């Protein structure tokens, strides 16, 4: 399996698309840093109360949180293109036939490709997080995080650097899960399409369609909406604490919101994976 994974990673990074997506993600991070440098920190509002923070709240932690709260949504639409290529391109070029003639089971080949897709999504989210963190620290320095997501009841929760890093890690881990839902869908569709672009763009079409459906003011849609994965794609923005114990000062992790979303998204990944493996195990590559 280790050998298969090395081969899959080598094949992945010999292609142009993965590097293009990294470049686009890096450009988006650069734009976030320029926005913070030119316009300052986002304005903080809590109902009718406006906060005027004394001093400059900008630092690497705020840049990292701003990136996950803004540009990170575009990773939903970038990563599936790469994940769909992993199977679809080999089917289109005919190299899948050669791979399957080697003494490896189809399940092992499929698992190596699936783990490669998952690893790419994780690396892409980590790239955005680390680049924004390092770039923000280089431009604005270091310090506590005045979490703009924590405004509640007229209060602003300030996270110490260690606490902020922990919650940012939670946010980017959940971001990777949300992105991989679309990525696993595109990867599974690669078992149906012998085309490099069709799996990714079909997954994007399904994603956009479900998002539009979820916004339609239909009564029956209100019952279906909680079970659509597109309804939980912003769950990673909800991991930041919005309350704390006034006696101990311990931050409250919003698990009542986060964990149901994590379970539902994980179920979708498993379902897409099973469907993709079922098709791949029966795929005819002799013609």
N, C-alpha and C positions, 0 to 999 in steps of 0.2 A: 504493500500500500504506500509506503514512504517513497518508493521509486516512482510509482504512478503519480503521486502528488507532485514530485519534483518535475516530472515530464509535463504535467498539466500546467504548472506555474510557468515553466519555460515557454510552452506554446502560447500561453495567455499573453505573456509580455513580449512576445515577438510580433504581436499584432499592434496596429496603430490605435484602435479605438480605446483600449484601457488607458494609454498615455494621454490621449486627447481628453478623456473625462477627468483625469487628474489635473490637466492644465486648466480646464474650465472651472473645476472646483477651486484651484489656486487663484484664478482670476477673481472669482466671487469673494474669496476671503480678502484679497487685496482691496476690493471695492468696499467691503465692510470696514476695513482699517482706515481707508481714506475718508469714509463717511464719519467715523468717530473722530478723526483728526480735524475735519473741517467743521462739523456741526456739534461736536461735543457729545456727551452722554445722552441717551434717550430721556425725554421728559417723563417724570414720575407723577402719576395721577392716582388718587384714591377717592372716588366719588367726587365731592365738591372741593376736596382738599388738594392743593398743589404743593409739592415739596420743592423747596429750594435748598439744594445740598450745598453746604459750605465746603469749599475745596474742590478739587478735581477728582471725581469718582472713577475716571477712566484708568484702567490698567489691563494687564493681560487677561485676568479672569473675566472682566466685563466684556472684552473683545470676544473671548471664547463663548460666553453666554449669548452675546448678540448674534454670533454666527449661527449657533444652534437654533436661535429663535427666528431667524430670517432666511438666510440663503439655504439652510439645510433642507428645506422642503424641495428644492430643485434636484436633490440627489434621488428622489423617488423616480424622476423622469430620466436621469442619466444612467444609473446603474443597470436597469433592466436591459438596456441596449447591449451592454457588455456581457451580462449573464446569458442572454439569449444567443449570443454568438458562440458560446462555448460548445454547445451541441449542434446548433444550426449550421455554423460555418463548416464543421467537419462533415456534416451530411451533404452540404452543397458541393464541397470539393472532392468528396469520395474518400477522404482519408479515414473516415470512421470504419470503412470496410477493412482497411489495413490494420487498424488498431484491434479490431475484434478477431482477427486471425491469429493473434498472438495468444500464448497460454495464460490468458487472464479471463476470469468469468465476466459476464456482462454486468453483474452486480458490482464487482470491484471497480470496473471502469466507470460505471455510472456514479458510484460513491465518490471516487477521486474527483470527478468533474463537479459534482455537487459541492464537495468541500472546497474546491477551488473557487466556485462562485461565491460561497459564503465567506471565504477568506478575503476575496477581493472587495466585497461590500464592507467588511470590517476594516480593511486597510484604507478604504476610501473615506469612511467616517472618521477614523483615527487621523488621517491626513488633514482633514478639515479642522478637527479639534486641536491638534498639536500645532498646526501652522498658525491658526488664529491666536492660540495661547502664546506662542513664541513671538509672533509679530506684534501682538498687543503689548507684551512685556518689553520688547525692544523699543517700541514707540512711546509707551506711556508709563513704563515701570511696573511695579508690583504693589500689592496692597489688598485690603479686604474687598469683598464683593458686595456692593450695594444692590442686592437682587431686585430688579424691577418687577419680577414675577411675585415678589413676596408682599406686595402692598395689600393690606387687608385691615379694615377697621381703622384707617388713618395711621397705620404703623408701617415702618419700613424695617425689614429684617436685614441686618448686616451680617454676612458670613465671614468668618475668619478664613484666611487662605487655605488652611487644611480642610476645613469643612466645605469650602467652595469647590475645591478640587474633587472631593468625594462626590458631591452632587452633580458636578459637571461630568464625571465619569459615568454616573448613573444615566444622565441625559444622553450622552453619546452612545452608550451601550444600547439603550432603548431605541435611539435613532437607527442604529445598525439593524435592529430587529424589524423596525417598520420598513426600512429600505429593502431588506431582504425578502419581505413578503412579496413585493413586486418583482424582485430579482428571482425568487424561487418560481413564481408564475412564469416569467419569461424563460427560465431554464427548463421548466417542464414542457413548455410549448416547443422548445427546441427538439423534443422527441417527435413532434408531429410535422415540423417544417424542415425540409432540406434547403434552408435558405438562411443566410447570415443575419438579415435584418428583420425578416418577418416575425420571429418570436418576440423580439424586443418591442417592435412597434405594435404588435397585437396586444401584448401585455399593457402597453401604454394606453391603447384604445380602451381596454377593459377598465383600467384604473380611472381614466377620465370619465367614462360612461357611468361608473358606479358613484363617482364623486358628484356628478350632475344629478343622478337619480336621488342621491341622499339629500339634495337641496330642494327637491320638488315638494311643494306643499300638498302632499297627498296623505290622506288619513292612513291608508294601508302601508304607506312607506314609513310612517312613524313607528310601526310595529317591526318592520324589517330592518330599519336603519341601525339599531344597536348591534346587529349581527353581521353587518358589512365591515370588512377590514378597513375600508376607506374612512369609516367613522372614527377610527382609533389611531390614525396615522400621526396625529399631533400629540399623542400621549407622552412623548418624550419632553414636551414643554411643561408638563405638569408634575415633574419629579421634584422641582424646587420647593422647599418648605414654605408654607404660608402661615404657619402658626408654631408656637413654642410653649413649653411649660413655664409659666411665669415664676414658679418657685425654684425649679432646678435650672432653667434656661435651656433645657434640652430641646432640640429642634424636632418637629413632628414631620416624619416622612409620610407623604400622602398616599399610603399604600392602598387605601380604599378606592382610589381612582386609578392607580397605576397597575396593580396586580390583575384586575379583571381584563384590562386591555392587553397585558402581557400574555395571559392565558389564551385569549381569543386569537391574537396574532400568531402565537406559537402553533395553535391548531391549524390555522391556514397554511403555515409553512409545511407542516406535516402532511396535510391533505394534498397540497401541490406536489410535494416530493413523492408521495405514493403514486399519484397519477402519472407523474413523469417517469418514475421507475417502471410502472406497469406497461406504459407504451414502449419504453426503451427496450424492455425485456422481450417484446414481441416485434420489434422493428425489423423490417426486411432490408438488409443492406447489400443484397447480392446483385441488385440491378442498378 
